Amino acid sequence: MDSRLKTLTELQLMVSGLEADLGISDMSEIERKVLLSLHHIYAQEGVTATGALISHPMLSTFSRPSLFRALKALEAAGKVTKVTEKRGYYAPSA
């Protein structure tokens, strides 16, 4: 086996274990990626605007409506919260 494939396999196994530890392994792929992207943007900017979320590299393969459905599902699950009364600003839930 190519050593890069072995490394990738080991990384995937570690990611799967970490997702299980965090309790996010039962989420859909898009929900996990939206949550991770939201955390990434929030760590850099202190708030996550939907515009920044839509343009995040981890989400480039998903449609805009799918991203908003995932964001709504994460909000309903208590994983993210709206920051202001204005639309489009989110933060990870504690």
N, C-alpha and C positions, 0 to 999 in steps of 0.2 A: 504494500500500500504506500502511496506517495506520502511523505512525511507531512506535507501540508494538509492532506485529507485527514490524517491521524490527528493533527493539531486541531483542525476544524471540528472533528468528531468530539474530541475532549472538551473543547469550548462549548459546543452545543449541549453536552451532558451537564456541564457546570451551570450554564444558563438555565436549563430545565430545572435543575435542583434549586437554584436561587429563586426562580419564579414560584416554585412550590413553597419554599420557605417564606416568601413574601405574600403568599395567598393569592397570587394572580394567575396561576396556571390554568384555572378554569375559565378565564376570560377568553374571548375570541382574539385572534391575532391582531386585528385592527385595534381593539380596545387596549391590549397590552402596549402596542406601539404608540397609540395616542397618549396613554398615561406616561410612558417613558419620555416621549417627546415633550410633553407638557412639563414634566419635572426638569428636563434638560434646559428648556427655555426659561423656566421660573428661576432656576439656579443662577442663570446669567443675568436676567433682567428684573427679577423681583415680582414679575407678573407675567402671565402668558396671554397674549392677544391671539385671537383666532387667526388673524392674518399670518402671524409668525408660525403658528401651528401648521397651517395649511402648506406653508413653504418649507417645513422641516424636511431634511433629506430622508428620514426614516419613513415618511408618509407619502413619498412621491408616486407610489404605485396605486394609491387609493383615490377614489373619486371624492369630490367635495361633499356630496350628500352622505356618503358612507362615513366620512370623518365627523360630520355633524351628528349623525346617528350614534356613533361610538361615544362622542363627547356627551351627548344627552344620557346615554346608558351609564357612563361613568359618574355623571352628576347624580342620577337616580340611585346609584349604588353607594353614594357617599364618598367616592374616591377623589372627586374634584368639587370645588365650590366656586360660585360666581363671586368676583371680588367687589364689583360695583353694581350699581343699578343699570349702568350702561351695558349694552350687549357686547359680548365678545371678550371679556376679561376674566380669566380663571386662575386659580391657584390650587395646588394639591391640598387635599384635606389632611388634617393632622392625624 
